[in-house]
Amino acid sequence: MKSIEKVARTVDEAITEALIELGASTDEVNIEIISKGSKGLLGIGAKQAKVKVTLKEDVVKEDIELQVSKVEAKVEPVIKEKPASTKKAEVIKDSEDAVIVTEEELNRVIERAKDFLYKLLKEMNIDCEVKAQVVNNNRISICLEGKNMGTIIGKRGETLDAIQYLVNIVANKERQEYIKIMLDTENYRARREETLKNLAYKLSKKAQKTRKPIILEPMNPYDRRIIHSALQDSKIVKTHSEGKEPFRRVVITPNYQNRSYR
């Protein structure tokens, strides 16, 4: 059986990297946590997490059968995917730009947000710097800078998302025009987005090869949106979400499925 070992800052990140390399979803693999890692003392002596991810036997057999079928039969030509369109993002941006916000209002919201965050972080015994900047004249980007920010990020960014939700509510209290606040630390948002995009592209190719839908693990709305956006212009697959929160997940369906699966 095919297996790989991955080392990363957290167990979740190591598993995600392994799934991307294997081109598989969590229900197609067996996961062994070799080491959970440790933060160390003030960053000294910190150890990374290590996992071993193994493809299940039926998945390996399926991959071999696919390789054989390529030799014995004609394979439908692969349609080259176009880069994900930015049309939808531009529409969202235009609608946000339509909101007129004065510099005074922005500064007031920033002060409220920073005041709330410093108090919250103090309660969490986390010492870090809160840096804010204005984006497109009507949105605010806040970055938390400090050591060992893994606590702020949490499992799959759940803690970071929760804090972002709270700071948006507090900073926009009693306001008619909502000013969106984006919270980040250690460039987590960009790294997570890149990881999810790579996963989406690999699983879309797997769905095309097997001609069977692939069900991803439960994700929050932000992560699901990244998967949908990455594949929205694909000519070989389509995506949709199913289930109820917090177990709602993305399903990647090939445009041409096996009749036996249907």
C-alpha positions in Angstrom: 0.0 0.0 0.0 1.2 3.5 -0.8 2.1 5.6 2.2 4.0 8.8 2.9 5.2 10.5 6.0 4.9 14.3 6.5 6.3 16.7 9.0 4.7 20.1 9.7 4.0 22.6 12.4 0.7 20.9 13.4 -0.8 17.5 12.9 -3.6 19.0 10.7 -1.1 20.8 8.4 0.9 17.5 8.1 -2.2 15.5 7.2 -3.3 18.2 4.6 0.1 18.1 2.9 0.0 14.3 2.8 -3.5 14.3 1.3 -2.5 16.8 -1.4 0.6 14.7 -2.4 -1.5 11.5 -2.5 -4.4 13.2 -4.3 -6.8 11.6 -1.8 -9.5 12.6 0.6 -9.6 11.6 4.3 -12.0 8.7 3.8 -9.6 7.1 1.3 -6.6 6.9 3.7 -5.5 5.6 7.1 -3.8 8.1 9.3 -1.2 7.4 11.9 0.0 10.2 14.2 3.7 9.5 14.9 4.3 12.6 16.9 1.9 15.5 17.9 4.8 17.8 18.2 5.3 20.4 21.0 5.6 24.1 21.3 8.6 24.0 23.6 9.4 26.8 26.1 9.2 30.2 24.5 9.9 28.6 21.2 13.0 26.8 22.4 13.0 23.0 21.9 9.8 23.1 19.8 9.2 19.9 17.8 7.1 19.5 14.6 4.3 17.1 14.2 4.8 13.9 12.2 2.2 11.7 10.5 2.0 8.7 8.3 -0.8 8.6 5.8 -1.5 5.4 3.9 -3.9 4.9 0.9 -6.5 2.2 1.6 -6.0 -1.0 -0.4 -9.1 -0.5 -2.5 -7.9 2.9 -3.5 -4.5 1.6 -4.6 -6.2 -1.2 -6.6 -8.4 1.4 -8.3 -5.4 3.5 -9.3 -3.8 0.4 -10.9 -6.9 -0.4 -12.8 -7.0 3.1 -14.1 -3.5 2.8 -15.4 -4.3 -0.5 -17.2 -7.4 1.0 -18.8 -5.3 3.8 -20.3 -3.4 1.2 -22.3 -6.3 -1.0 -23.3 -8.8 1.6 -24.2 -8.9 5.1 -25.7 -9.0 7.7 -23.0 -11.1 10.8 -23.5 -9.0 13.9 -24.1 -8.3 15.9 -21.1 -9.6 19.4 -21.4 -7.1 21.9 -20.1 -8.6 23.9 -17.2 -8.6 27.6 -17.3 -7.4 29.6 -14.3 -10.2 30.4 -12.0 -12.1 33.5 -13.1 -11.9 36.6 -11.0 -15.2 37.9 -12.3 -17.1 37.1 -9.1 -14.4 38.5 -6.9 -14.5 41.8 -8.9 -18.3 42.0 -8.4 -17.9 41.7 -4.7 -15.1 44.2 -4.7 -17.2 46.7 -6.7 -20.1 46.4 -4.3 -17.8 47.0 -1.3 -16.2 50.0 -3.1 -19.6 51.4 -3.5 -19.8 51.9 0.3 -18.5 55.4 1.2 -16.5 55.5 4.4 -14.7 58.5 5.8 -11.2 58.4 7.2 -12.5 59.4 10.6 -15.0 56.4 10.6 -12.2 54.0 9.6 -9.9 55.2 12.4 -12.7 54.9 14.9 -13.4 51.3 13.9 -9.7 50.5 14.0 -9.4 51.9 17.5 -12.4 49.8 18.7 -11.0 46.7 17.1 -7.5 47.1 18.5 -8.8 47.9 22.0 -11.0 44.8 21.9 -8.2 42.6 20.6 -5.6 43.8 23.2 -8.1 43.0 26.0 -9.0 39.6 24.6 -5.3 38.7 24.0 -4.4 39.7 27.5 -7.1 37.4 28.9 -5.6 34.6 26.7 -2.1 35.4 28.1 -0.8 36.1 24.6 1.6 38.9 24.1 1.6 40.2 20.5 1.4 43.3 18.4 -1.8 44.3 16.6 -1.2 46.0 13.3 -4.0 47.5 11.2 -4.2 48.9 7.7 -7.0 50.1 5.4 -7.8 48.2 2.2 -9.6 49.7 -0.8 -10.6 52.7 1.4 -13.4 50.8 3.0 -12.1 47.6 4.6 -9.6 46.9 7.4 -6.9 44.3 7.5 -5.5 43.4 11.0 -2.4 41.3 11.5 -1.4 39.8 14.9 2.4 39.5 15.2 4.1 37.6 18.0 5.7 34.3 19.0 3.9 30.9 19.0 0.7 32.2 17.3 -0.6 28.7 16.8 -3.0 29.2 19.7 -4.6 32.1 17.9 -5.0 30.1 14.7 -6.4 26.9 16.3 -7.5 23.8 14.5 -8.0 24.6 10.7 -8.1 28.3 11.7 -11.3 27.9 13.8 -10.0 30.1 16.7 -8.8 32.8 14.2 -12.3 32.8 12.5 -14.1 33.0 15.9 -12.0 36.0 17.0 -12.5 37.7 13.6 -16.3 37.2 14.0 -16.2 38.8 17.4 -14.0 41.8 16.5 -16.3 42.5 13.5 -19.4 42.6 15.8 -17.7 44.8 18.5 -16.0 47.2 16.1 -19.2 47.7 14.0 -21.5 48.1 17.0 -24.2 50.8 16.4 -22.9 51.4 12.9 -25.3 51.6 9.9 -22.6 51.0 7.2 -20.7 47.7 8.0 -16.9 47.9 7.7 -15.5 44.5 7.1 -12.4 43.5 9.2 -10.1 40.7 8.1 -7.9 39.1 10.8 -4.8 37.2 10.1 -1.5 36.0 11.7 1.7 34.4 10.3 0.2 34.8 6.8 -2.2 31.9 7.7 -5.0 32.9 5.3 -2.8 33.0 2.2 -1.1 29.7 3.2 -4.4 28.0 3.8 -5.9 29.3 0.6 -2.9 28.0 -1.4 -3.2 24.6 0.2 -6.9 24.3 -0.5 -6.5 25.4 -4.1 -3.8 22.7 -4.7 -6.1 20.1 -3.0 -9.0 21.2 -5.2 -7.0 20.9 -8.5 -5.6 17.4 -7.5 -9.0 16.0 -6.4 -10.7 17.4 -9.6 -8.2 15.3 -11.7 -8.9 12.3 -9.5 -12.6 12.8 -9.9 -12.2 12.9 -13.7 -10.1 9.7 -13.7 -12.4 7.7 -11.5 -15.6 9.3 -12.8 -16.9 9.3 -9.3 -17.8 12.1 -7.0 -15.3 13.0 -4.3 -16.5 14.1 -0.9 -14.2 16.4 1.1 -14.0 16.6 4.8 -16.3 19.2 6.6 -15.1 22.8 6.1 -16.2 26.2 7.2 -17.9 28.5 4.7 -14.6 30.4 4.0 -12.7 27.3 3.1 -15.6 25.9 1.0 -15.7 29.1 -0.9 -12.0 28.7 -1.9 -12.7 25.2 -3.2 -15.7 26.4 -5.2 -13.8 29.4 -6.6 -10.8 27.3 -7.6 -13.0 25.0 -9.7 -15.8 27.3 -10.8 -14.5 27.5 -14.4 -13.5 23.8 -14.7 -14.8 21.9 -17.7 -14.2 18.5 -16.2 -15.9 18.8 -12.8 -18.5 20.8 -10.9 -18.8 21.4 -7.2 -21.6 21.8 -4.7 -22.0 21.8 -0.9 -24.1 19.4 1.1 -25.0 18.7 4.7 -25.7 21.1 7.6 -23.2 23.2 9.6 -20.8 22.4 11.1 -20.6 19.2 9.0 -21.3 20.8 5.7 -18.8 19.7 3.0 -17.8 20.2 -0.7 -18.6 17.5 -3.2 -16.5 17.5 -6.4 -18.5 15.7 -9.2 -17.0 14.8 -12.6 -19.0 16.0 -15.7 -19.0 12.4 -17.0 -19.7 9.7 -14.3 -19.6 6.0 -14.3 -23.1 4.6 -15.1 -22.6 1.9 -12.5 -22.0 4.6 -9.8 -25.2 6.4 -10.7 
